[in-house]
Amino acid sequence: MQNLSNTITANDLISALTGDPEALDVHLELIERDVLIDGYSIKIHCHCLTVDGNGRVQPHRLAEFMRNTVADYAIPRSQLAKAKERDRKYNSTEAVAALIEQARRSFTDLAKTGEGGEMLLFLLAERYLQLPQILCKMDLKTDSRMHYHGADGVYASVTDSGVLKLYWGESKVYKSVKTAIKDCLASLVPFLVEPEHEEAQRERDLILLSDKADLSDPKLTDALKRYFDKNSVMSKRVQYCGVALVGFDASFYASDDTKAVANDIATAARAELENWCSIIGERLKAESLDQFELEFFCLPLPSAENFRSAFLKAMGKTA
């Protein structure tokens, strides 16, 4: 019988989560959650932009909110913890402010950047699904104008029996919902389907996890890293799953000169969701992903391009 006394627990992972979930609700309204497709191990969640008291949706406010979470996303937890401790010691904000600036500078200014979608995936994974990010990919970039080659994020949960569920993350924000779904699921395939070998696409991220996985607490981090040590029996207790986000244009948002009604947006999104689920089901079958556990976010937007521009502006970048 294996000794599992040194495994991490679900509570250990929850303690690593960042941010106030209710703050996300200010900007994104849940339309449907845990929508199932018969024959597949997937849960689909749909959010829309919220409507304010003036009948407007505010993608720029969403982008500004995302900007304010940049250090949680882009800086390893242990670095943030040390900075906070230093600031407490010296009654300052200097160390954390430096990391926030470091985080902001790690983002690209490329007009076609997908980093906004990756950040949204992070926020929904952590604050909605309670799946903590365990590998900080932005910290691995050597050039702000280059994208990190690997999954868009790596998240985790643990079962009562000590099996680590490793969620490979992918996000796509496109004009077309069909193209976004197709490309997003295709991007997940190498991380889930490929056999284990040194040339597998996931291998680089697994090696990084064995060295750079971070839950802030050193003991918890060491316990987590055992799952990625090929010489440890714990490496056989990892289940690959996926968490994905697609953002896309939706025609049911009001035009700029028309007041939006939240109930109308929600009703229209629910009506369209059946079609989105059908597209997802077709692509799951085509990509042989039907047996993998997936959490899948659908985020209809007034304009995917305008969301990308709003994110670049909020981050102080130029499109």
C-alpha positions, -999 to +999 in steps of 0.1 A: +000+000+000+014+034-010+021+060+017+000+090+007+006+110+039+027+135+020+001+143-007-015+177-009-052+181-001-081+200-017-079+225+011-042+230+005-049+240-031-079+262-021-056+281+003-035+291-027-063+308-046-062+345-053-087+373-054-124+380-045-148+359-066-175+385-062-153+411-079-155+391-111-193+391-109-193+429-113-181+424-149-193+389-159-228+375-154-232+338-152-258+326-178-255+288-174-231+265-156-223+228-158-241+222-191-234+186-201-232+169-235-243+133-235-214+109-241-187+134-232-169+143-199-173+181-203-189+209-183-198+240-203-202+274-186-215+305-202-209+341-191-219+374-207-208+410-199-229+426-172-251+456-180-248+487-158-275+511-146-273+531-178-280+501-200-244+497-212-219+469-213-184+479-204-156+459-219-131+487-209-141+483-172-135+445-175-101+452-191-092+476-163-103+451-137-081+425-154-051+449-153-055+453-116-050+415-112-019+414-133+006+405-105-016+376-093-015+362-128+021+370-139+042+368-108+050+335-090+032+333-056+064+329-036+078+361-050+046+380-042+046+366-007+082+378-001+074+412-015+044+416+008+064+405+038+091+431+029+065+458+026+050+449+059+084+451+075+092+485+062+056+499+061+058+504+024+043+493-010+076+495-028+083+458-033+048+449-045+047+480-068+079+468-084+065+434-091+033+449-105+054+469-129+074+438-138+042+419-144+028+447-167+060+448-187+059+411-194+028+415-216+032+421-253+019+451-273+012+430-303-022+439-318-033+403-322-022+392-287-042+364-271-029+374-236-063+390-226-080+356-232-053+339-212-059+363-183-096+358-184-091+320-183-069+325-152-096+346-135-124+322-143-103+291-134-093+305-100-123+325-089-151+305-105-138+269-106-114+273-076-086+258-096-053+275-086-027+283-112+004+262-103+028+274-131+033+311-138+040+311-175+045+349-178+075+346-155+091+323-181+090+347-210+124+361-221+109+386-245+077+406-239+069+405-276+071+368-278+044+344-265+054+315-243+052+282-262+032+258-241-002+257-225-020+290-219-021+280-182-017+251-158-041+246-130-048+218-105-072+201-081-068+170-060-092+142-053-100+126-019-077+097-029-048+119-036-049+120-074-038+153-088-060+166-116-038+187-139-058+211-160-040+222-192-054+256-202-062+270-236-080+302-247-090+317-280-107+351-286-119+353-322-146+369-342-161+335-351-174+312-324-169+281-347-132+289-354-126+298-317-139+264-306-121+245-333-087+261-326-091+260-288-098+223-287-072+215-313-046+233-291-056+211-261-050+179-280-012+176-276-014+181-239-042+155-234-040+129-261-003+124-270+014+094-254+040+100-227+075+104-242+103+129-242+091+145-275+056+151-263+044+187-264+035+187-227+070+175-217+085+209-215+057+221-192+060+190-170+098+196-166+090+232-157+064+220-131+090+198-115+111+228-109+089+259-109+055+248-096+045+273-069+019+273-041+038+299-021+041+277+010+075+258+006+062+225+021+030+225-001+051+233-031+075+205-024+046+181-020+031+193-053+064+189-071+066+152-062+038+147-087+061+158-115+092+139-103+096+110-127+114+091-100+085+093-076+055+070-075+034+101-072+040+108-109+017+079-116-011+097-097-016+126-122-048+128-143-048+151-174-078+174-178-085+206-197-098+240-189-107+262-219-121+296-228-135+309-261-145+345-266-163+355-298-186+381-314-223+379-305-249+399-323-274+400-294-256+429-276-272+463-281-256+488-304-239+518-290-270+540-292-294+515-277-298+506-241-290+470-233-313+449-212-296+422-191-325+398-193-327+401-231-289+393-234-293+363-211-323+349-230-305+353-263-273+337-250-293+307-237-309+303-270-276+303-288-259+280-262-275+249-278-257+256-311-224+263-293-227+230-274-234+212-307-202+227-322-182+218-291-195+182-293-186+178-329-151+191-323-146+169-292-154+138-314-132+150-342-102+156-319-107+124-298-113+143-266-145+126-256-130+107-227-111+137-211-126+158-183-129+194-196-142+227-181-152+249-210-161+286-208-181+304-235-179+341-234-199+360-261-186+395-266-199+426-284-166+425-303-136+403-298-114+428-316-126+457-293-120+436-262-085+430-274-080+467-280-095+475-246-071+451-229-040+466-246-052+501-237-057+492-200-023+476-199-007+508-213+002+491-246-006+504-281-026+483-306 
